[in-house]
Amino acid sequence: MRIIITIVSVLCLLTLSGCGLKQPNKVLRVGHTLDMDHAVHKSLIHMANRLNEYSDGQLTMKIYPNGQLGSEREMVELLQIGSLAMTKVSAAALESFVPDMKVFSIPYIFRSREHRWKVLQSDIGEQILSSLETAHLKGLGYFDAGSRSFYTCNDMVKSPKNVVGKKIRVMNSQTAVKMIAAFGGAATPISWGELYAALQQGVVDGAENNPPSFYSSRHYEICPYYSLNEHTSVPDVVVSSKHVMDSLSAQQQSWLKQAMNDAVTLQKSLWMAAENDALAAVKAAGVEVIYPDKKPFFEAVAPFHATFNNTLVGDYMNRISAVTADGKANE
């Protein structure tokens, strides 16, 4: 009997490094489309380091930047079949997967950066993340992607009337297309990689994006006017495969959540620094940057807002508007 017990004990040590001790290491493959200097990549590296610490090496992340594993949409599709563990994607790109994500592309739903984060970290933000499960995805958290504003080649956008008739590049989002129409412009969805040439050749008159993207893309070389009207604040979302998440134990999921929270905290500070640096750099390059009166822009999109009355998105808009400074909602 003692011999049998000894043999079983030895087998346990060989296969699991000890019965009841560490389980075999699990590696989560993570892809994104950004470069290694981006705040998102640095924050995912931080997440990987913290996850390694929390799990004592039992759960780790291997990160593939620069679109090595495909476009945002392609990687989301890999998540759906369980071939990839995690990715970072714009909430706008998730509209075609779950309707709840459309709310983030609605212009001027947030009163300020502080209000936006109160919403994202409230029950509303959690509910929107949970909606991803219907598409075999699981939302882990939000990253800051700042606010999107107009930059143009030939003249400054000082009010909505300066958008009228202009061809403005937008992401492949129907909500973004309708927003530009509300301003009187002609929305033109063009892939990010093709936009520099499109601006250069006059295919579009301008585009809209946050300061770090405007700077890193070098679009400021063609568009010397940047109007910080901040019409939308579409967050990035760290998304995982529901198949992969369901394969993790409760303990492993807890480690991952802790590491995600740490990454969010770091990314918020890195993003603010990147935004300030980008604005300073484009100004130094000769770009004229203004902060226009936002009231005419608010008024221009009011009819667009009204189209969401009595809809799922409209309900979210009302709840978001009711969130107060303490993160609670006025009933």
Secondary structure as UniProt FT lines:
FT   HELIX           2..16
FT   TURN            19..20
FT   STRAND          26..31
FT   TURN            36..37
FT   HELIX           39..54
FT   TURN            55..57
FT   STRAND          59..64
FT   TURN            66..69
FT   HELIX           72..80
FT   TURN            81..82
FT   STRAND          86..90
FT   HELIX           91..94
FT   TURN            95..97
FT   HELIX           99..105
FT   TURN            107..108
FT   HELIX           113..120
FT   HELIX           123..130
FT   HELIX           131..135
FT   STRAND          137..143
FT   STRAND          148..152
FT   HELIX           160..162
FT   TURN            163..165
FT   STRAND          167..170
FT   HELIX           174..182
FT   TURN            183..184
FT   STRAND          186..189
FT   HELIX           192..200
FT   TURN            201..202
FT   STRAND          206..209
FT   HELIX           211..216
FT   TURN            217..218
FT   HELIX           219..221
FT   STRAND          225..232
FT   STRAND          236..241
FT   HELIX           242..246
FT   HELIX           250..284
FT   TURN            285..286
FT   STRAND          288..290
FT   HELIX           295..306
FT   TURN            307..310
FT   HELIX           312..321
FT   TURN            325..326
//
